[in-house]
Amino acid sequence: MRRFQPLLLAALIAIALPAAAATTVFDNLGSVEGADPLLGYGPLADSFQTGDGGQLVLSQVTALLKSGSADVVGDLRVSLLADNAGSPGSWLATVGSLSSAAVSTAGFSAYSFKPAAAVQLAAHTTYWVQIEALKPNAVEWAWSSDLSGIGVAGGANANALLGVSSNLAAAPYQMSVSVQAVPEPASLALMLSGVGLVAAAARRRQR
């Protein structure tokens, strides 16, 4: 019976520490009005702001992309950047990468990227999502002037050709950003304490 105790304890921890629900902090995935190519205009970037909730982790970034040609194949990369006085700043983490061969040429589709390791975010802070062509490709990132989505109106966007513009002045690129809250240390300790009591009771019953 003892060999099953680690499995039982792991199961109890999983029950006691459920995954926090993802919260969307930016979302303008709607109808497409236009697009800019990663090659030539890029790197392309959109800003987003985190809200309340203390310590956060980046859960997922989704972008509306299309490839203009299946004959030009190269990788693209999605990165998280810090904010530098309202402009894209220093690189913080790679969110994901993709070959343009996997991007549809038929129309714009939503492509999701999840960090391989936890990427911590601070509350009430501006960050940038940047998409760039690592090798020549024909991928385009869609944009829309619809600012009614979550977190869109107060943001900004940037590209190598036009520089930085507020979303009110130039249509932002279309993406969604989801984050998750990190449990507070006090809550984490309380839940682990409960797990310990349940495990102790299970051992007592076995005896």
N, C-alpha and C positions, 0 to 999 in steps of 0.2 A: 504493500500500500504506500510505503514511503516514497517510492520512485515516482508516484503520481502527484506528490505534494507540490513540486515546482510548477507542474502544469496547472494544478488547482489555484495556486497563488497567482500565476500569470493571468488566469481567467478572471479571478477576483479583481485584480488591478485593472484589467480591461473594462470590467463592469463599473468599477468605482471611478475611473477616469475616462469618461466618454469624450470623444473628439468634439471640440467646440465647433459650432455651426459657422460656416463661412458667411462673411458679410461683404456685400458688394459696395465698394467705395467709388467706383467709376463705371458708367455703362452708357455707351451711345451706339450699341449694336442695333441698327435699324436699317432704314432704306439708304442705299448708297447714292451719293450725288456725284462723286468723282473719285480720282485716285492719283497718287504720286508714285513713281517708280523708286525702288530702293537704290538702283544704280543711276547716278546722275543727280537726283534730288537728295539722296540719303547721305548720312544716316537720318532717319526720320524719328521723331519723338513726340510723345504726349506726356503731360504732367498729370498727377493725381495727388490728392491729399488724404491722409488718414484722419479719422475722426477720434471720438472718445474710445475708451476701452483699455487704456494702459498699454502694456507691451503686446505687440502684434507680430504675426508672421505672415509672409506673403504666401497665399494659397494657390492662386492661378491667374494667368494673364491670357486673355483670348483676343485675337485680332482678326479682322476681315481682310483676307488676302486673295489675290488672283495672280496667276502667271500669264504673261502676255505671249509666251512662246515655250513650247516643249523642247525646242532645239537648243536653248541656252540653259544649261543646268549648272547651278552653283548653290552653295550653302548660304543660309541666312542665320543671323543670331539675334535673339531677344535678350536685352540686358536691362538691369535696374541701375539707375544712376541717381546720385544725390542731386539736390538743387543747389545752384550757385547764383544767388541773387536773381532768381526768376528765370534762369537759363539752365540747360542740362549741365550737370557738374561731373564730379568724379565717378568712375565706375565702382559699383558696389557688389554686383553679383550677376552671373549668367542665369537667366530664367530658363532658357532652352534654345535649341537650334533645330533647323529643318532643312532638308534638301529641297530645292525648287522643283525637283522632279515629283515631289509629293503634293505640290500645290496645283489645284485645278486650273485648267485653262478655259473651262466652260463658263465660269462665273465666279463671283466672290463667295467665299465660304469662310466659316469661322474655324480658326485653328487655335487650339489651346496649348499652353506651355506651363509646366509645373517645375519649380526648382527641384533639383536632385537632393539638395540639403536645405535645412531650415534657413530661411532668410528673415532676420528680425527687422521689424519696422518700429519706429517711435510714433506715438500718438501725436496728432496735431502737427504733422510734418509733411512737407511737399517732396515728392519723388518723381522721377521720370522713367517711363518705359521707352526704350530705344530699340528700333529694329534696323539692322544694317546688313548689307550684302558682303559676306566674307569672300565670295568669288563672284564673278559676273553672272547675273541671272536676270530674268525679266519679270520678277515679282513686283507687284504693286500693292500698296496699302490704301484701302478706301478711306474717304473722308466724307463728313456730312455736316451741314450747318445747323442741324437740329440739336439745340442745346438743352432740351427738356429732361434729358436723362440724369441719373444720379451723379453728382459731382462734376458735371461737364461745364456748366456756365462759368464757373470761377477759375477754370484751368487755362493752360497755354499749350502751344504746340511749336515744334521747331523742325526745320530742315536746312540742309546745307546751302540751298539756293536762296531762300527768303529770310533765313534767320529765325528769330523767336517772334511769335505773334500770340496775342491773347485769343482765346477761343471766340470772343466777341468780334474780333477783327478778321480772323481767318478760320475757316472751318477746321475743327480738330480731326485727327485720324480716329478711326472707329475701333474701339476696343472695350473690354470690360476687365476690371481688376477686382479680385476677391482676396480678403484677408481673414485671418482667424485670430481670436484672442488667446493669449497665453495665460493659463491659470495663475492667480496670485499665489505667492509662496505659502501664505496662511491657509488658503483653501486646499492647496496641494498637500500640506502636512496633515490637515484634518482628514482628507480622503485616505491618505496612506495609513493614518492611525486606525481608521475604520477597517481597512483591509487587514491590518495586523490583528485586531480583535476577532475578526471572522476566522482568520487562519488559526489563532490560538484555540478558539472554540472547536474547530474541526479536529485539531490534534487531541483535545481533551476527549472528544467523542470516540476517537480511534482507540484510546487507552481503555 
